[in-house]
Amino acid sequence: MKGSVKKRGNTWTYTVDIGRDPLTGRRKQKVKGGFTRQKDAQAALRKILTELDENRYVEPSKETFSSYLENWFTHYQKRIKDTTVSSRKYLMDKRLIKENPFSNKELAKITTQDIDAFYNLKLEQGYSTSTIRKIHQMLNQSFNQAIKWGKLPNNPVINADPPSVKKEEMKIWSFDEIHLFLQRCKNERHYLTFLLAIHTGMRRGEILGLKWSDIDFENKVIQVQRSLSHIPSKGYVLTTPKTKKSIRSVPITTMIVNELRLHQKKQEEWKERLGEYFSDQGLVICTETGSFQDPRNVLRVMKRIIEEANVTPIRFHDLRHTHASILLSEGVDAVRVSARLGHANPKITLETYAHLIPNADNEVADIFHKAFEQSREQNVSKH
């Protein structure tokens, strides 16, 4: 490889051969100037020559960030679930292209400082820390792919400093509030929906995607195998659950089994009344015609009943938090609660509900002291 350093005006410039253009066969050169000292230009030249010798040199892409990101997304979307594509596409189009100061900057010229300034701008504009972390994750994935595709020598996102996620304060119901809510909705069509959420901790999509074939009445177990999700181009569809651990067995009580059987009888009445007009998809929770239940209707009913029962306003997902909180407060260990909720690993359970887990420090100290005293007594008796 050939290279040289020359003075041009008051600064120094290096020129180096970087191979030949694969399309034209012509020799390609890299020229970089602006060095105030000759030795700085020479050091930069030695660095690039070393990279060329070791086949590590990457010629930075002049493609704009927005153009690259759209091309990258075509590759990326084939590697994620259909239910995730629409939200990620929105994040890219609105946050990373439309509302991004470096959107039209050359990919290779984007710096860690640019990215940190972008995060600060989003904070000033009132974006949540969780949204900024999602932006950070997508940026990191896209820049890592640019390195793999030979468009960049390094990833400026690695050293960027996104804000820590500020978790919203968890809202859960007391036993009194649970009873008030359930009593108020006893005759509602969505009574079973709320009952399952409170007594099993299942996610909303998991409950609305539940089929009768998933219920083992004899052994009193629900098999969670699918979830109802919304895909913009397809509408509501049944998909695989959130994670591999979400596919799980959830033991239920005799009371829940009885409520399921009562609901099953009601559904049979709907079928008889509508005949061929009932679209039987085997769903536990469905409309009176057998079709998917719109989750938004469930939320509207929940909001109304909360107001009528005069209980603390919470989200549907907080019914899941309420279920987990009760189990933990009753001394059920986090690993078992994690398995019941379908968390990817117990660490998520511990991080989410750490403040609710009973403090057993005194008990641990007593256990150690008891063992220590027993060993000392045994040691004394030997001598």
N, C-alpha and C positions, 0 to 999 in steps of 0.2 A: 504494500500500500504506500502511496506517495502522498506527501504533505509538505507545506511550506508556510513560513511566517514572513509577512512583509509589512513595512510601515506605510500607512496611507494618511498623509496629513499629520495630525498629532496623535493618532491612535494606531494600534496594531491589528492586523487581520490575518486569520489563518485560512488556508485553502487545502482541502484534502479530497482525494479520489475515494468515492464510496461505492465503486462498482459500475455496472452498466445497466441501462434501462432495459428490462426484460422484453419490452415491446419494440423499441427502436434499435436496440443494440448499442446505442451511443453511450459514451463515458459520462458518468454523473459525478458532479463535484458538490461539496458542501463548502460554503464560504461564510465565515462569521467574523465580524469586525467589532470595533468599539472598545478594544482592550487598551487601557491606559499604559500598561507596561508590557514590554516584550515577553518577559518570563511568564506572565499570565496567559498570553496567547499560546506560548509554547506548551504550557501545562495543559491547557484545554485541548491542544492538538494531540499531545501524547495520550490523553484520556480517550479520545475518539479513535486513535490508531489502535490502542489496546482493545477497545470494544470490537473493532473490525477484525483484528487478529483472532480474537476469541469467539467470533461470530455472535456477539451480543449487541451489535449496533442496530438501533431501530431509527429509521428516518421518520421524524415526527410528522403526523398527518396534518394537512392543511384544511381538512374537512371541518366545517363548522360543528359546534357542539349539537345544535338542534338537528342537523342533517344526520349526524352519526347516531344520535339517540333514537331517531325514528327507524333507522336501519337495524340498530341493535334490538329494538323492541320486537321486530318481526321474528328475530331469532329467539328472544326471551319468552314470548307469549306461548310458544309451543312446549315450553318446559314447566308451565304452571297450570293449575286447575282452571277450567272455564269460568268458574265462579270468581276467580281472582283477577282474570284478565281485564274486566271492565273497570274495576277500581284502580288497578295499576295504570291502565291507559289514561284514565282521567287525571291521575297524579302526574303522569308524564306530560300530557298536553297542557294542562292548566298551570301546574306548579313549576315544572322543569323547563318548559319551552315558553309559554305565554308570559309568565310572571318572573322570568329569570334574567337578571342583568347581563349574564355572560352567555345567553342563549345563542347569539350570533358570533361569538368569539371562536377563533380556531381552537379545535380540540387540544392541540399540543401546547397552546399558550395559557390554558387555564391553570391557575395556581391554587395552592392550599389556602392562600390569603383570600382569593376570590370566593372560594367555597365557604370559608368562615364568615366572610362579610355577607354572603347570601343567607346563611343561617341566622345571623343577627338581624338582618332585614325582615325575615319571616317572623322572628320573635317580636319585633317592633310593630309588625302589622297584625299581631294578635293571634298568630297561628299556634295551635297546641304543640307541646313538646313531642307528643307521640307522632303527630303528622310530620314534624321536622325529622324525627328519627327514621320514619318511613322513607322520606326524601333521601336521607343520608344512605340508607340501605340500598336504594335503587341506584344512586350515584356510584356507590362503591362497586356494585355488581357490573354496571355498564363500563366503568373505567378498567376494571379487571379484565373484562372481555376485550377491550381495546388493546390491552397489552398482549393477550393471547393471539389476537389477529394481526399483531405487528404494527399497530398504529401509534403506539406510545411506548416510551422506555420505562415509565414509572407511573404510579397511581397517586395523584395529588390528594385524593380523598382520605388515604390512610392516616395522615397526620392532622386531618381536620378535626374540629372539636364541637360535635353536635351537643345540644343541651340534654341533660338527663331528663328522663320522662317523669313528669309530675303526675302521680296517680290520683284519680278523682277519689274523694272520700266515699268509702263503701257505705251504702244504705241497706240495712237489713230490718226485718220485722221481728217484733217480740212475739211470743206465743199468743198473747191476747190479740194482737193485730192479725195474725194468721187466722185465728178462729173467727174474728169479726168479718174478715174478707170472705172466707169460705162460706160462712153462714149467709152472707148477703148474696153470693152468686150460686147458691145451692140449686136453684131452678133455672140457671142460665145454661145455654147450649155449650158454653166453654168451661163449665165447671170442671170437667175431667181434665181439660188442658192445664188449668191452673193447679189442680190437685196433683197431677203427675209432676209438674215443675217443682212444687213444694216438697213432695215426698220422695222424689228420685234425684233431683238436681240436674235432670237432663236439660240440654239446650233447647231453645225454642224450635229450631229447625229439625232437631232430632225427634221431638214430640210430634211435629206436624208431618214428618216423614215416616212415622211408625206404622207398621202393618200388623194385621192380626196374626199373620204367620210368624211375627217376631216375638209373640207372647206365649210362654210356656205356662199355662194355667196350673197344671198339675204340680210343677216344681216351683211355681211362683217366681219366675224370672223373666225379665225383658231383655231381649237381645238387641242392642243398638247397632244397626248395620248401615243406616243411610240417613240422609238429612235433606230437608226441603230447602232448595236454594233458588235464587232468582238470577237468571242470566239474561241481559238486555235483549239479545237477538232471539231468545227462545222462550222467555217467560219463566214460569216456575217449573223446575225439574227436580227429580230425585238424584242426589249425588252421593259420593262416598263421604263419610264423616270428615271432620276437620283434620285429624291426625290418625295414625295407625292405632294409637292407644284409645282413640274415641270409639273404636269398634270393641264393644265390651258387653259383659253380662251384668245386669243391674237387678239384684234381688228386690222383691217387693213383698208387701204384707198381705194378709188375707183381706184386709179392708180394701186395699187397692184392687185386688183380684175381683172382689164383689162389685166394685164400682165399674170395672171394665166390663164385666158380664152384663150389668144393667145397661150400659151404653151400647153394648152389642145388640141387645134386644131392641133398643130404640132404633138402631140402624136397620134392623130387619123390618121394622114397621115402615121406615122410609122406602125401602126396596119394594115392599108389597104395594105401597101406595103409588109409586112411580113406575113400577114395572120395568119395561125396556128403556125408559128414560133415565133410569138410575145408572150412572157410569161407575160400575163397581171396580175399584182399583185396589181393594183390600186394605184401604186406609182406616186407621183407628179414628183419627180426627179428620173430618172432611165436611163439605157442605151437605145439605140435604139431598143434593143430586149426585153425591159421591165424588165430586171433583176436589182438587187441592184447596185447602183453606188458606185464604190470603192472610199472611201474618199481620198485615196492617189492621185488619178487622179485629184480630185478637188484642192488639194494643189499644184499639179504641174502646173495646169492651172493658179491658182492664182499667183504663183511665176512669171510665164512668163508675165502675164498681168501687174503686178507691175513694172517689168523691162521696159516693153514697154511704160507704162504710165508715168514712171519716178516719182513715188510717194514713200513715206516712206515705207520701207519693214516692214510688220507686219504679225502676225499670223492670221489664220482664226478666232480664238477666240477673237482677238482684234477688229473684226467687231462688236462683241457683246458689247465690252467695248465702242466702238465708239457710238453705238446706245444709251447706257445708259448715257454716258457723255453728249450727246446732249440734252437728256430729262432733266437731272439735271441742266444743264447750262441754260435751258429755264424755270426753276422754278418749274418743276414737282416734287412733294414731293417724298421722298425716299420710302415710303410705296407703292405708286402706281407703281414706277419703279421696286421695288422688286417683286410685283405681276406679272408684265409684263414679267420679266426675269425668273420667276419661282424659285427664291431663296428660300431656306428653311425658312428663316425669314429675316425681314428688317435689322437686325443687320449686316448680310453679306454685304448687299448693302451699308450700312453706312461705314463699315470698308474698303470696296474696293474703294469707290468713295468719301470718306470724303473730300479729297482735292479739289474736283470739285463742291461741294455743295456751292452755294452762301452764303457768310457771311451776315447773317441778324441781327447781333448784334445791329447795330444802329437802325434798324427798331423796334426791340424788346424793346430797351430803350425808343423810342418815344411812343410806345404803352403803356408802363407802366406809363410814364410821363403824357400822355393824360388822362388815367384813374385816376391817382392820383389827377390831377388838377380838373377833373370833380367832384370827391368825395369831394374835399375841397370846391369847389363852392357851392355844395349842402349842405354841413355842415354849411357854412356861412349863406346861405339863411334861414336855419332853426332857426338860432339864431339871 
